Structure formats: C-alpha cells, structure tokens
C-alpha cells in the first residue's frame, strides 16, 4: 500500500469517526445529506516587527467536506446540522462556505462563517 493510500485511509477513518451529519444546500439545487468535520485554527494576522505592532490572533472556523458526498462544493453554499434521523438541530449554527481548498484526494477544507 502506498503512502498516499495510507494517508487517505487514515483521513477516511478520522472523518467517519469525528464527522457530524448535515445538509449541504446551494441555490435551488436539491439538498445533499453529508458528513462534515469541524476543524478550527488560530491564525496570527498582522505585522510582528516590534512590540508596538502586536497584530491580532484570530480563530478560523473551517469544515472538511468529503468530495464523494458533495462532488463540487460551492462558495456561498450552506451547511445545516441535523441529527441521525435528519431532523435539523435547533439552535445549531447554519454555516456558509467562504473558501474551498483541496486536502488530499477526496476532501476539501472550507473556511466558514455563521
């Protein structure tokens, strides 16, 4: 088994274990049931040249989408979290995809906003 296949297999296991069911919706197209995985990152934004320009530490909210479930995720699409029966979870945030970046063969990482 190649290293690429080993990494893909590990991503599949993590995604299945850590993923949350949701509904992907873009425009008037039919909604798609899928699983997404939350992934956050702290990012340093700004100039760090001296003590007078400290910059800003920001939290980036991202989700990882499986391309086998959503073949071509689109910027501006929404993700609504549902339970195992497909019922919308009350008070759960509805996320909007902002950026889409490939991650491996079958996944994309998307920055999201609420």
Jmol script that loads the backbone (N, CA, C; Angstrom):
load data "model"
ATOM      1  N   UNK A   1       0.855  -1.175   0.000  1.00  0.00           N
ATOM      2  CA  UNK A   1       0.000   0.000   0.000  1.00  0.00           C
ATOM      3  C   UNK A   1       0.903   1.241   0.000  1.00  0.00           C
ATOM      4  N   UNK A   2       0.619   2.182  -0.875  1.00  0.00           N
ATOM      5  CA  UNK A   2       1.431   3.396  -0.977  1.00  0.00           C
ATOM      6  C   UNK A   2       1.154   4.338   0.199  1.00  0.00           C
ATOM      7  N   UNK A   3       2.070   5.271   0.424  1.00  0.00           N
ATOM      8  CA  UNK A   3       1.903   6.251   1.498  1.00  0.00           C
ATOM      9  C   UNK A   3       0.648   7.097   1.255  1.00  0.00           C
ATOM     10  N   UNK A   4       0.391   7.427   0.018  1.00  0.00           N
ATOM     11  CA  UNK A   4      -0.803   8.209  -0.322  1.00  0.00           C
ATOM     12  C   UNK A   4      -2.079   7.460   0.073  1.00  0.00           C
ATOM     13  N   UNK A   5      -2.106   6.171  -0.199  1.00  0.00           N
ATOM     14  CA  UNK A   5      -3.275   5.352   0.149  1.00  0.00           C
ATOM     15  C   UNK A   5      -3.422   5.224   1.669  1.00  0.00           C
ATOM     16  N   UNK A   6      -2.296   5.118   2.379  1.00  0.00           N
ATOM     17  CA  UNK A   6      -2.337   5.036   3.839  1.00  0.00           C
ATOM     18  C   UNK A   6      -2.910   6.333   4.416  1.00  0.00           C
ATOM     19  N   UNK A   7      -2.451   7.496   3.918  1.00  0.00           N
ATOM     20  CA  UNK A   7      -2.960   8.786   4.394  1.00  0.00           C
ATOM     21  C   UNK A   7      -4.446   8.926   4.098  1.00  0.00           C
ATOM     22  N   UNK A   8      -4.861   8.508   2.909  1.00  0.00           N
ATOM     23  CA  UNK A   8      -6.273   8.609   2.550  1.00  0.00           C
ATOM     24  C   UNK A   8      -7.130   7.717   3.440  1.00  0.00           C
ATOM     25  N   UNK A   9      -6.650   6.534   3.729  1.00  0.00           N
ATOM     26  CA  UNK A   9      -7.375   5.625   4.614  1.00  0.00           C
ATOM     27  C   UNK A   9      -7.502   6.225   6.020  1.00  0.00           C
ATOM     28  N   UNK A  10      -6.436   6.840   6.505  1.00  0.00           N
ATOM     29  CA  UNK A  10      -6.476   7.481   7.826  1.00  0.00           C
ATOM     30  C   UNK A  10      -7.456   8.650   7.830  1.00  0.00           C
ATOM     31  N   UNK A  11      -7.459   9.455   6.773  1.00  0.00           N
ATOM     32  CA  UNK A  11      -8.423  10.566   6.680  1.00  0.00           C
ATOM     33  C   UNK A  11      -9.856  10.047   6.683  1.00  0.00           C
ATOM     34  N   UNK A  12     -10.090   8.951   5.975  1.00  0.00           N
ATOM     35  CA  UNK A  12     -11.435   8.367   5.925  1.00  0.00           C
ATOM     36  C   UNK A  12     -11.893   7.936   7.319  1.00  0.00           C
ATOM     37  N   UNK A  13     -11.010   7.310   8.077  1.00  0.00           N
ATOM     38  CA  UNK A  13     -11.358   6.843   9.413  1.00  0.00           C
ATOM     39  C   UNK A  13     -11.637   8.027  10.335  1.00  0.00           C
ATOM     40  N   UNK A  14     -10.779   9.046  10.294  1.00  0.00           N
ATOM     41  CA  UNK A  14     -10.980  10.226  11.134  1.00  0.00           C
ATOM     42  C   UNK A  14     -12.277  10.928  10.767  1.00  0.00           C
ATOM     43  N   UNK A  15     -12.545  11.067   9.466  1.00  0.00           N
ATOM     44  CA  UNK A  15     -13.748  11.760   9.024  1.00  0.00           C
ATOM     45  C   UNK A  15     -15.009  11.018   9.478  1.00  0.00           C
ATOM     46  N   UNK A  16     -14.988   9.706   9.355  1.00  0.00           N
ATOM     47  CA  UNK A  16     -16.143   8.909   9.766  1.00  0.00           C
ATOM     48  C   UNK A  16     -16.346   8.989  11.280  1.00  0.00           C
ATOM     49  N   UNK A  17     -15.253   8.978  12.037  1.00  0.00           N
ATOM     50  CA  UNK A  17     -15.331   8.990  13.495  1.00  0.00           C
ATOM     51  C   UNK A  17     -15.700  10.360  14.049  1.00  0.00           C
ATOM     52  N   UNK A  18     -15.117  11.424  13.503  1.00  0.00           N
ATOM     53  CA  UNK A  18     -15.274  12.766  14.064  1.00  0.00           C
ATOM     54  C   UNK A  18     -16.311  13.622  13.335  1.00  0.00           C
ATOM     55  N   UNK A  19     -16.893  13.097  12.271  1.00  0.00           N
ATOM     56  CA  UNK A  19     -17.811  13.886  11.454  1.00  0.00           C
ATOM     57  C   UNK A  19     -19.177  14.094  12.081  1.00  0.00           C
ATOM     58  N   UNK A  20     -19.853  15.128  11.599  1.00  0.00           N
ATOM     59  CA  UNK A  20     -21.208  15.458  12.043  1.00  0.00           C
ATOM     60  C   UNK A  20     -22.139  15.443  10.825  1.00  0.00           C
ATOM     61  N   UNK A  21     -23.313  14.828  10.947  1.00  0.00           N
ATOM     62  CA  UNK A  21     -24.240  14.832   9.817  1.00  0.00           C
ATOM     63  C   UNK A  21     -24.790  16.235   9.578  1.00  0.00           C
ATOM     64  N   UNK A  22     -24.940  16.584   8.317  1.00  0.00           N
ATOM     65  CA  UNK A  22     -25.505  17.885   7.969  1.00  0.00           C
ATOM     66  C   UNK A  22     -26.136  17.805   6.574  1.00  0.00           C
ATOM     67  N   UNK A  23     -26.764  18.905   6.204  1.00  0.00           N
ATOM     68  CA  UNK A  23     -27.375  19.021   4.883  1.00  0.00           C
ATOM     69  C   UNK A  23     -26.677  20.159   4.149  1.00  0.00           C
ATOM     70  N   UNK A  24     -26.150  19.846   2.964  1.00  0.00           N
ATOM     71  CA  UNK A  24     -25.494  20.828   2.101  1.00  0.00           C
ATOM     72  C   UNK A  24     -26.541  21.384   1.138  1.00  0.00           C
ATOM     73  N   UNK A  25     -26.610  22.707   1.020  1.00  0.00           N
ATOM     74  CA  UNK A  25     -27.578  23.342   0.122  1.00  0.00           C
ATOM     75  C   UNK A  25     -26.894  24.473  -0.638  1.00  0.00           C
ATOM     76  N   UNK A  26     -27.045  24.449  -1.957  1.00  0.00           N
ATOM     77  CA  UNK A  26     -26.520  25.540  -2.777  1.00  0.00           C
ATOM     78  C   UNK A  26     -27.591  25.960  -3.773  1.00  0.00           C
ATOM     79  N   UNK A  27     -28.034  27.192  -3.669  1.00  0.00           N
ATOM     80  CA  UNK A  27     -29.040  27.712  -4.586  1.00  0.00           C
ATOM     81  C   UNK A  27     -30.326  26.908  -4.540  1.00  0.00           C
ATOM     82  N   UNK A  28     -30.866  26.633  -5.727  1.00  0.00           N
ATOM     83  CA  UNK A  28     -32.131  25.898  -5.807  1.00  0.00           C
ATOM     84  C   UNK A  28     -31.926  24.396  -6.036  1.00  0.00           C
ATOM     85  N   UNK A  29     -30.676  23.955  -6.022  1.00  0.00           N
ATOM     86  CA  UNK A  29     -30.395  22.524  -6.212  1.00  0.00           C
ATOM     87  C   UNK A  29     -30.928  21.723  -5.033  1.00  0.00           C
ATOM     88  N   UNK A  30     -31.150  20.448  -5.247  1.00  0.00           N
ATOM     89  CA  UNK A  30     -31.640  19.576  -4.178  1.00  0.00           C
ATOM     90  C   UNK A  30     -30.616  19.516  -3.047  1.00  0.00           C
ATOM     91  N   UNK A  31     -31.092  19.521  -1.796  1.00  0.00           N
ATOM     92  CA  UNK A  31     -30.172  19.396  -0.661  1.00  0.00           C
ATOM     93  C   UNK A  31     -29.478  18.038  -0.675  1.00  0.00           C
ATOM     94  N   UNK A  32     -28.254  18.002  -0.164  1.00  0.00           N
ATOM     95  CA  UNK A  32     -27.460  16.771  -0.134  1.00  0.00           C
ATOM     96  C   UNK A  32     -27.117  16.445   1.314  1.00  0.00           C
ATOM     97  N   UNK A  33     -27.464  15.244   1.755  1.00  0.00           N
ATOM     98  CA  UNK A  33     -27.049  14.794   3.083  1.00  0.00           C
ATOM     99  C   UNK A  33     -25.578  14.416   3.031  1.00  0.00           C
ATOM    100  N   UNK A  34     -24.815  14.909   3.996  1.00  0.00           N
ATOM    101  CA  UNK A  34     -23.382  14.628   4.016  1.00  0.00           C
ATOM    102  C   UNK A  34     -22.874  14.671   5.449  1.00  0.00           C
ATOM    103  N   UNK A  35     -21.612  14.381   5.610  1.00  0.00           N
ATOM    104  CA  UNK A  35     -20.942  14.458   6.898  1.00  0.00           C
ATOM    105  C   UNK A  35     -19.788  15.433   6.766  1.00  0.00           C
ATOM    106  N   UNK A  36     -19.687  16.363   7.710  1.00  0.00           N
ATOM    107  CA  UNK A  36     -18.565  17.301   7.709  1.00  0.00           C
ATOM    108  C   UNK A  36     -17.840  17.191   9.041  1.00  0.00           C
ATOM    109  N   UNK A  37     -16.591  17.563   9.011  1.00  0.00           N
ATOM    110  CA  UNK A  37     -15.762  17.527  10.215  1.00  0.00           C
ATOM    111  C   UNK A  37     -15.304  18.939  10.525  1.00  0.00           C
ATOM    112  N   UNK A  38     -15.533  19.365  11.768  1.00  0.00           N
ATOM    113  CA  UNK A  38     -15.122  20.706  12.185  1.00  0.00           C
ATOM    114  C   UNK A  38     -13.613  20.737  12.387  1.00  0.00           C
ATOM    115  N   UNK A  39     -12.994  21.824  11.957  1.00  0.00           N
ATOM    116  CA  UNK A  39     -11.551  21.990  12.101  1.00  0.00           C
ATOM    117  C   UNK A  39     -11.283  23.465  12.321  1.00  0.00           C
ATOM    118  N   UNK A  40     -10.793  23.833  13.477  1.00  0.00           N
ATOM    119  CA  UNK A  40     -10.503  25.244  13.732  1.00  0.00           C
ATOM    120  C   UNK A  40      -8.999  25.450  13.812  1.00  0.00           C
ATOM    121  N   UNK A  41      -8.598  26.693  13.588  1.00  0.00           N
ATOM    122  CA  UNK A  41      -7.179  27.025  13.603  1.00  0.00           C
ATOM    123  C   UNK A  41      -7.023  28.441  14.118  1.00  0.00           C
ATOM    124  N   UNK A  42      -6.030  28.653  14.950  1.00  0.00           N
ATOM    125  CA  UNK A  42      -5.692  30.004  15.375  1.00  0.00           C
ATOM    126  C   UNK A  42      -4.661  30.552  14.402  1.00  0.00           C
ATOM    127  N   UNK A  43      -4.915  31.745  13.919  1.00  0.00           N
ATOM    128  CA  UNK A  43      -4.015  32.356  12.940  1.00  0.00           C
ATOM    129  C   UNK A  43      -3.560  33.710  13.442  1.00  0.00           C
ATOM    130  N   UNK A  44      -2.305  34.007  13.243  1.00  0.00           N
ATOM    131  CA  UNK A  44      -1.756  35.301  13.617  1.00  0.00           C
ATOM    132  C   UNK A  44      -1.859  36.217  12.408  1.00  0.00           C
ATOM    133  N   UNK A  45      -2.571  37.309  12.576  1.00  0.00           N
ATOM    134  CA  UNK A  45      -2.778  38.252  11.473  1.00  0.00           C
ATOM    135  C   UNK A  45      -2.122  39.564  11.853  1.00  0.00           C
ATOM    136  N   UNK A  46      -1.266  40.047  11.017  1.00  0.00           N
ATOM    137  CA  UNK A  46      -0.649  41.342  11.284  1.00  0.00           C
ATOM    138  C   UNK A  46       0.859  41.293  11.219  1.00  0.00           C
ATOM    139  N   UNK A  47       1.458  42.434  11.526  1.00  0.00           N
ATOM    140  CA  UNK A  47       2.890  42.617  11.456  1.00  0.00           C
ATOM    141  C   UNK A  47       3.498  42.405  12.836  1.00  0.00           C
ATOM    142  N   UNK A  48       4.507  41.583  12.931  1.00  0.00           N
ATOM    143  CA  UNK A  48       5.134  41.300  14.219  1.00  0.00           C
ATOM    144  C   UNK A  48       6.582  41.784  14.206  1.00  0.00           C
ATOM    145  N   UNK A  49       6.776  43.019  13.760  1.00  0.00           N
ATOM    146  CA  UNK A  49       8.136  43.528  13.645  1.00  0.00           C
ATOM    147  C   UNK A  49       8.655  44.138  14.941  1.00  0.00           C
ATOM    148  N   UNK A  50       7.762  44.613  15.799  1.00  0.00           N
ATOM    149  CA  UNK A  50       8.189  45.164  17.085  1.00  0.00           C
ATOM    150  C   UNK A  50       7.058  45.067  18.095  1.00  0.00           C
ATOM    151  N   UNK A  51       7.326  45.488  19.323  1.00  0.00           N
ATOM    152  CA  UNK A  51       6.330  45.369  20.384  1.00  0.00           C
ATOM    153  C   UNK A  51       5.167  46.332  20.233  1.00  0.00           C
ATOM    154  N   UNK A  52       5.274  47.312  19.322  1.00  0.00           N
ATOM    155  CA  UNK A  52       4.199  48.283  19.140  1.00  0.00           C
ATOM    156  C   UNK A  52       3.209  47.868  18.049  1.00  0.00           C
ATOM    157  N   UNK A  53       3.483  46.806  17.352  1.00  0.00           N
ATOM    158  CA  UNK A  53       2.545  46.309  16.344  1.00  0.00           C
ATOM    159  C   UNK A  53       2.295  44.828  16.602  1.00  0.00           C
ATOM    160  N   UNK A  54       1.518  44.522  17.640  1.00  0.00           N
ATOM    161  CA  UNK A  54       1.366  43.128  18.046  1.00  0.00           C
ATOM    162  C   UNK A  54       0.534  42.259  17.108  1.00  0.00           C
ATOM    163  N   UNK A  55      -0.205  42.879  16.196  1.00  0.00           N
ATOM    164  CA  UNK A  55      -1.040  42.072  15.316  1.00  0.00           C
ATOM    165  C   UNK A  55      -2.278  41.576  16.034  1.00  0.00           C
ATOM    166  N   UNK A  56      -2.860  40.514  15.517  1.00  0.00           N
ATOM    167  CA  UNK A  56      -4.124  40.011  16.041  1.00  0.00           C
ATOM    168  C   UNK A  56      -4.150  38.495  15.911  1.00  0.00           C
ATOM    169  N   UNK A  57      -4.563  37.833  16.972  1.00  0.00           N
ATOM    170  CA  UNK A  57      -4.729  36.389  16.930  1.00  0.00           C
ATOM    171  C   UNK A  57      -6.194  36.112  16.628  1.00  0.00           C
ATOM    172  N   UNK A  58      -6.461  35.418  15.554  1.00  0.00           N
ATOM    173  CA  UNK A  58      -7.833  35.184  15.115  1.00  0.00           C
ATOM    174  C   UNK A  58      -8.113  33.693  15.037  1.00  0.00           C
ATOM    175  N   UNK A  59      -9.341  33.328  15.297  1.00  0.00           N
ATOM    176  CA  UNK A  59      -9.778  31.936  15.209  1.00  0.00           C
ATOM    177  C   UNK A  59     -10.439  31.710  13.854  1.00  0.00           C
ATOM    178  N   UNK A  60      -9.921  30.779  13.060  1.00  0.00           N
ATOM    179  CA  UNK A  60     -10.502  30.444  11.768  1.00  0.00           C
ATOM    180  C   UNK A  60     -11.358  29.193  11.919  1.00  0.00           C
ATOM    181  N   UNK A  61     -12.627  29.305  11.586  1.00  0.00           N
ATOM    182  CA  UNK A  61     -13.524  28.155  11.635  1.00  0.00           C
ATOM    183  C   UNK A  61     -13.587  27.522  10.257  1.00  0.00           C
ATOM    184  N   UNK A  62     -13.344  26.225  10.228  1.00  0.00           N
ATOM    185  CA  UNK A  62     -13.331  25.504   8.961  1.00  0.00           C
ATOM    186  C   UNK A  62     -14.048  24.168   9.125  1.00  0.00           C
ATOM    187  N   UNK A  63     -14.513  23.644   8.019  1.00  0.00           N
ATOM    188  CA  UNK A  63     -15.060  22.293   7.989  1.00  0.00           C
ATOM    189  C   UNK A  63     -14.392  21.539   6.858  1.00  0.00           C
ATOM    190  N   UNK A  64     -14.336  20.241   7.011  1.00  0.00           N
ATOM    191  CA  UNK A  64     -13.783  19.383   5.973  1.00  0.00           C
ATOM    192  C   UNK A  64     -14.939  18.603   5.365  1.00  0.00           C
ATOM    193  N   UNK A  65     -15.055  18.684   4.037  1.00  0.00           N
ATOM    194  CA  UNK A  65     -16.156  18.081   3.288  1.00  0.00           C
ATOM    195  C   UNK A  65     -15.605  16.946   2.427  1.00  0.00           C
ATOM    196  N   UNK A  66     -16.320  15.840   2.405  1.00  0.00           N
ATOM    197  CA  UNK A  66     -15.942  14.681   1.587  1.00  0.00           C
ATOM    198  C   UNK A  66     -16.480  14.891   0.171  1.00  0.00           C
ATOM    199  N   UNK A  67     -15.590  14.900  -0.811  1.00  0.00           N
ATOM    200  CA  UNK A  67     -15.995  15.121  -2.206  1.00  0.00           C
ATOM    201  C   UNK A  67     -16.795  13.955  -2.776  1.00  0.00           C
ATOM    202  N   UNK A  68     -16.765  12.804  -2.136  1.00  0.00           N
ATOM    203  CA  UNK A  68     -17.576  11.680  -2.599  1.00  0.00           C
ATOM    204  C   UNK A  68     -19.041  11.888  -2.232  1.00  0.00           C
ATOM    205  N   UNK A  69     -19.304  12.747  -1.233  1.00  0.00           N
ATOM    206  CA  UNK A  69     -20.678  13.065  -0.847  1.00  0.00           C
ATOM    207  C   UNK A  69     -21.162  14.349  -1.522  1.00  0.00           C
ATOM    208  N   UNK A  70     -20.291  15.339  -1.589  1.00  0.00           N
ATOM    209  CA  UNK A  70     -20.593  16.623  -2.242  1.00  0.00           C
ATOM    210  C   UNK A  70     -19.511  16.814  -3.304  1.00  0.00           C
ATOM    211  N   UNK A  71     -19.771  16.396  -4.551  1.00  0.00           N
ATOM    212  CA  UNK A  71     -18.719  16.378  -5.575  1.00  0.00           C
ATOM    213  C   UNK A  71     -18.085  17.736  -5.888  1.00  0.00           C
ATOM    214  N   UNK A  72     -18.860  18.808  -5.842  1.00  0.00           N
ATOM    215  CA  UNK A  72     -18.275  20.121  -6.156  1.00  0.00           C
ATOM    216  C   UNK A  72     -18.865  21.194  -5.245  1.00  0.00           C
ATOM    217  N   UNK A  73     -18.359  21.277  -4.003  1.00  0.00           N
ATOM    218  CA  UNK A  73     -18.879  22.290  -3.088  1.00  0.00           C
ATOM    219  C   UNK A  73     -18.639  23.693  -3.649  1.00  0.00           C
ATOM    220  N   UNK A  74     -19.599  24.579  -3.418  1.00  0.00           N
ATOM    221  CA  UNK A  74     -19.545  25.925  -3.986  1.00  0.00           C
ATOM    222  C   UNK A  74     -19.456  26.977  -2.892  1.00  0.00           C
ATOM    223  N   UNK A  75     -18.725  28.023  -3.179  1.00  0.00           N
ATOM    224  CA  UNK A  75     -18.645  29.166  -2.270  1.00  0.00           C
ATOM    225  C   UNK A  75     -20.044  29.764  -2.136  1.00  0.00           C
ATOM    226  N   UNK A  76     -20.469  30.030  -0.904  1.00  0.00           N
ATOM    227  CA  UNK A  76     -21.800  30.566  -0.658  1.00  0.00           C
ATOM    228  C   UNK A  76     -22.835  29.511  -0.313  1.00  0.00           C
ATOM    229  N   UNK A  77     -22.483  28.247  -0.434  1.00  0.00           N
ATOM    230  CA  UNK A  77     -23.407  27.170  -0.053  1.00  0.00           C
ATOM    231  C   UNK A  77     -23.542  27.133   1.468  1.00  0.00           C
ATOM    232  N   UNK A  78     -24.623  26.539   1.945  1.00  0.00           N
ATOM    233  CA  UNK A  78     -24.841  26.458   3.389  1.00  0.00           C
ATOM    234  C   UNK A  78     -24.816  25.017   3.875  1.00  0.00           C
ATOM    235  N   UNK A  79     -24.438  24.873   5.137  1.00  0.00           N
ATOM    236  CA  UNK A  79     -24.447  23.588   5.828  1.00  0.00           C
ATOM    237  C   UNK A  79     -25.327  23.728   7.055  1.00  0.00           C
ATOM    238  N   UNK A  80     -26.347  22.883   7.148  1.00  0.00           N
ATOM    239  CA  UNK A  80     -27.258  22.879   8.285  1.00  0.00           C
ATOM    240  C   UNK A  80     -27.087  21.556   9.014  1.00  0.00           C
ATOM    241  N   UNK A  81     -26.783  21.618  10.308  1.00  0.00           N
ATOM    242  CA  UNK A  81     -26.535  20.401  11.073  1.00  0.00           C
ATOM    243  C   UNK A  81     -27.837  19.715  11.435  1.00  0.00           C
ATOM    244  N   UNK A  82     -27.846  18.391  11.288  1.00  0.00           N
ATOM    245  CA  UNK A  82     -29.021  17.570  11.575  1.00  0.00           C
ATOM    246  C   UNK A  82     -28.606  16.426  12.501  1.00  0.00           C
ATOM    247  N   UNK A  83     -29.608  15.782  13.114  1.00  0.00           N
ATOM    248  CA  UNK A  83     -29.300  14.611  13.936  1.00  0.00           C
ATOM    249  C   UNK A  83     -29.271  13.368  13.056  1.00  0.00           C
ATOM    250  N   UNK A  84     -29.141  12.203  13.690  1.00  0.00           N
ATOM    251  CA  UNK A  84     -29.028  10.947  12.935  1.00  0.00           C
ATOM    252  C   UNK A  84     -30.271  10.621  12.119  1.00  0.00           C
ATOM    253  N   UNK A  85     -31.426  11.215  12.503  1.00  0.00           N
ATOM    254  CA  UNK A  85     -32.678  10.986  11.779  1.00  0.00           C
ATOM    255  C   UNK A  85     -32.922  12.025  10.685  1.00  0.00           C
ATOM    256  N   UNK A  86     -32.011  12.981  10.549  1.00  0.00           N
ATOM    257  CA  UNK A  86     -32.162  14.015   9.531  1.00  0.00           C
ATOM    258  C   UNK A  86     -32.966  15.218   9.974  1.00  0.00           C
ATOM    259  N   UNK A  87     -33.255  15.321  11.275  1.00  0.00           N
ATOM    260  CA  UNK A  87     -34.009  16.449  11.811  1.00  0.00           C
ATOM    261  C   UNK A  87     -33.026  17.571  12.150  1.00  0.00           C
ATOM    262  N   UNK A  88     -33.364  18.800  11.728  1.00  0.00           N
ATOM    263  CA  UNK A  88     -32.491  19.944  11.988  1.00  0.00           C
ATOM    264  C   UNK A  88     -32.311  20.128  13.488  1.00  0.00           C
ATOM    265  N   UNK A  89     -31.073  20.333  13.914  1.00  0.00           N
ATOM    266  CA  UNK A  89     -30.771  20.538  15.329  1.00  0.00           C
ATOM    267  C   UNK A  89     -31.094  21.991  15.678  1.00  0.00           C
ATOM    268  N   UNK A  90     -32.026  22.210  16.629  1.00  0.00           N
ATOM    269  CA  UNK A  90     -32.382  23.581  16.993  1.00  0.00           C
ATOM    270  C   UNK A  90     -31.173  24.333  17.561  1.00  0.00           C
ATOM    271  N   UNK A  91     -31.065  25.586  17.216  1.00  0.00           N
ATOM    272  CA  UNK A  91     -30.023  26.488  17.712  1.00  0.00           C
ATOM    273  C   UNK A  91     -28.621  26.145  17.226  1.00  0.00           C
ATOM    274  N   UNK A  92     -28.471  25.156  16.369  1.00  0.00           N
ATOM    275  CA  UNK A  92     -27.153  24.874  15.787  1.00  0.00           C
ATOM    276  C   UNK A  92     -26.893  25.919  14.699  1.00  0.00           C
ATOM    277  N   UNK A  93     -25.660  26.369  14.563  1.00  0.00           N
ATOM    278  CA  UNK A  93     -25.391  27.400  13.552  1.00  0.00           C
ATOM    279  C   UNK A  93     -25.547  26.856  12.132  1.00  0.00           C
ATOM    280  N   UNK A  94     -26.001  27.708  11.243  1.00  0.00           N
ATOM    281  CA  UNK A  94     -26.002  27.391   9.816  1.00  0.00           C
ATOM    282  C   UNK A  94     -24.732  28.023   9.255  1.00  0.00           C
ATOM    283  N   UNK A  95     -23.876  27.208   8.671  1.00  0.00           N
ATOM    284  CA  UNK A  95     -22.581  27.677   8.190  1.00  0.00           C
ATOM    285  C   UNK A  95     -22.628  27.979   6.704  1.00  0.00           C
ATOM    286  N   UNK A  96     -21.915  29.017   6.295  1.00  0.00           N
ATOM    287  CA  UNK A  96     -21.794  29.384   4.883  1.00  0.00           C
ATOM    288  C   UNK A  96     -20.352  29.187   4.455  1.00  0.00           C
ATOM    289  N   UNK A  97     -20.142  28.464   3.356  1.00  0.00           N
ATOM    290  CA  UNK A  97     -18.792  28.215   2.850  1.00  0.00           C
ATOM    291  C   UNK A  97     -18.213  29.497   2.253  1.00  0.00           C
ATOM    292  N   UNK A  98     -16.987  29.835   2.628  1.00  0.00           N
ATOM    293  CA  UNK A  98     -16.322  31.042   2.127  1.00  0.00           C
ATOM    294  C   UNK A  98     -15.155  30.729   1.204  1.00  0.00           C
ATOM    295  N   UNK A  99     -14.306  29.799   1.593  1.00  0.00           N
ATOM    296  CA  UNK A  99     -13.188  29.393   0.741  1.00  0.00           C
ATOM    297  C   UNK A  99     -13.173  27.881   0.654  1.00  0.00           C
ATOM    298  N   UNK A 100     -12.629  27.362  -0.432  1.00  0.00           N
ATOM    299  CA  UNK A 100     -12.592  25.919  -0.651  1.00  0.00           C
ATOM    300  C   UNK A 100     -11.185  25.543  -1.088  1.00  0.00           C
ATOM    301  N   UNK A 101     -10.516  24.721  -0.268  1.00  0.00           N
ATOM    302  CA  UNK A 101      -9.130  24.329  -0.549  1.00  0.00           C
ATOM    303  C   UNK A 101      -9.002  22.813  -0.528  1.00  0.00           C
ATOM    304  N   UNK A 102      -8.480  22.210  -1.600  1.00  0.00           N
ATOM    305  CA  UNK A 102      -8.318  20.756  -1.640  1.00  0.00           C
ATOM    306  C   UNK A 102      -7.421  20.260  -0.506  1.00  0.00           C
ATOM    307  N   UNK A 103      -7.757  19.093   0.018  1.00  0.00           N
ATOM    308  CA  UNK A 103      -6.948  18.460   1.048  1.00  0.00           C
ATOM    309  C   UNK A 103      -6.952  16.963   0.782  1.00  0.00           C
ATOM    310  N   UNK A 104      -5.958  16.490   0.103  1.00  0.00           N
ATOM    311  CA  UNK A 104      -5.922  15.084  -0.263  1.00  0.00           C
ATOM    312  C   UNK A 104      -6.812  14.823  -1.474  1.00  0.00           C
ATOM    313  N   UNK A 105      -7.020  13.560  -1.743  1.00  0.00           N
ATOM    314  CA  UNK A 105      -7.753  13.165  -2.949  1.00  0.00           C
ATOM    315  C   UNK A 105      -9.263  13.354  -2.841  1.00  0.00           C
ATOM    316  N   UNK A 106      -9.836  13.107  -1.667  1.00  0.00           N
ATOM    317  CA  UNK A 106     -11.294  13.086  -1.536  1.00  0.00           C
ATOM    318  C   UNK A 106     -11.874  14.147  -0.611  1.00  0.00           C
ATOM    319  N   UNK A 107     -11.059  15.081  -0.135  1.00  0.00           N
ATOM    320  CA  UNK A 107     -11.552  16.055   0.832  1.00  0.00           C
ATOM    321  C   UNK A 107     -11.183  17.480   0.432  1.00  0.00           C
ATOM    322  N   UNK A 108     -12.015  18.423   0.880  1.00  0.00           N
ATOM    323  CA  UNK A 108     -11.689  19.847   0.767  1.00  0.00           C
ATOM    324  C   UNK A 108     -11.905  20.482   2.133  1.00  0.00           C
ATOM    325  N   UNK A 109     -11.072  21.469   2.447  1.00  0.00           N
ATOM    326  CA  UNK A 109     -11.210  22.222   3.673  1.00  0.00           C
ATOM    327  C   UNK A 109     -11.830  23.560   3.308  1.00  0.00           C
ATOM    328  N   UNK A 110     -12.908  23.908   3.975  1.00  0.00           N
ATOM    329  CA  UNK A 110     -13.647  25.135   3.662  1.00  0.00           C
ATOM    330  C   UNK A 110     -13.692  26.046   4.877  1.00  0.00           C
ATOM    331  N   UNK A 111     -13.271  27.292   4.700  1.00  0.00           N
ATOM    332  CA  UNK A 111     -13.476  28.268   5.758  1.00  0.00           C
ATOM    333  C   UNK A 111     -14.955  28.638   5.734  1.00  0.00           C
ATOM    334  N   UNK A 112     -15.544  28.803   6.926  1.00  0.00           N
ATOM    335  CA  UNK A 112     -16.975  29.047   7.026  1.00  0.00           C
ATOM    336  C   UNK A 112     -17.256  30.242   7.932  1.00  0.00           C
ATOM    337  N   UNK A 113     -18.434  30.818   7.746  1.00  0.00           N
ATOM    338  CA  UNK A 113     -18.955  31.848   8.641  1.00  0.00           C
ATOM    339  C   UNK A 113     -20.356  31.446   9.056  1.00  0.00           C
ATOM    340  N   UNK A 114     -20.814  32.030  10.156  1.00  0.00           N
ATOM    341  CA  UNK A 114     -22.169  31.732  10.628  1.00  0.00           C
ATOM    342  C   UNK A 114     -23.141  32.734  10.089  1.00  0.00           C
TER     343      UNK A 114
END
end "model"
wireframe off; spacefill off
backbone 0.3
color backbone group
